[in-house]
Amino acid sequence: MNGDEPVKAQGDEAIKALHAVRAAHARIGDAEKAEREAVVAAREIGVQWQKIADTLGMAQANASRKYGPLPTPAGKASDEQAETALARLGKAHQEILDAQLAEIEAVANARRLEITWSAIATEVEMDQPNAVVKYRKFIKQQTQVTVRPDAADLLRGRRTRKGEGAASAGAGGPEGAAGA
């Protein structure tokens, strides 16, 4: 691999995989914006921080710190208004989780195609070490292990030189004599 191409061997497939990573990353940004708008709308009608935090699955202090400061609402939302606002918020929050999973799947696919971490990091607008830290914990990479083609010859005591067949490196060569 060189610095100009993320993966030379995969061509169009690699380009499509990187586009998928970029699209999934953009989807997260859109979902986060929708969640913020839902929080603001809920607060504007008087939904309490604790109910917002519960919907987001976080502590009240974390929710108000993440999305605040917002103006204190003039009144209190009716139960129906609060329920509607919280449903919208819950949907927006689920979209973030779905988008994050799609991004992880896109990154895993890119890695299956042997696309470099550096190329992936560029698509998600972060430095390569940060991309590795962010995604590696979600991805299980496996190394495929296979039996060497000359394994049977090695078992029989015949050594092969790189690039030569087993027969051409017979017992008469220097390696054959050492292995006998």
Secondary structure, DSSP 8 states (H G I E B T S, - for coil): --SS-S-TTTTHHHHHHHHHHHHHHHHHHHHHHHHHHHHHHHHHTT--HHHHHHHHTS-HHHHHHHH------SS---HHHHHHHHHHHHHHHHHHHHHHHHHHHHHHHHHHTT--HHHHHHHTTS-HHHHHHHHHTT----------TTHHHHHTT----TTS-TGGG-TTSHHHHHH-
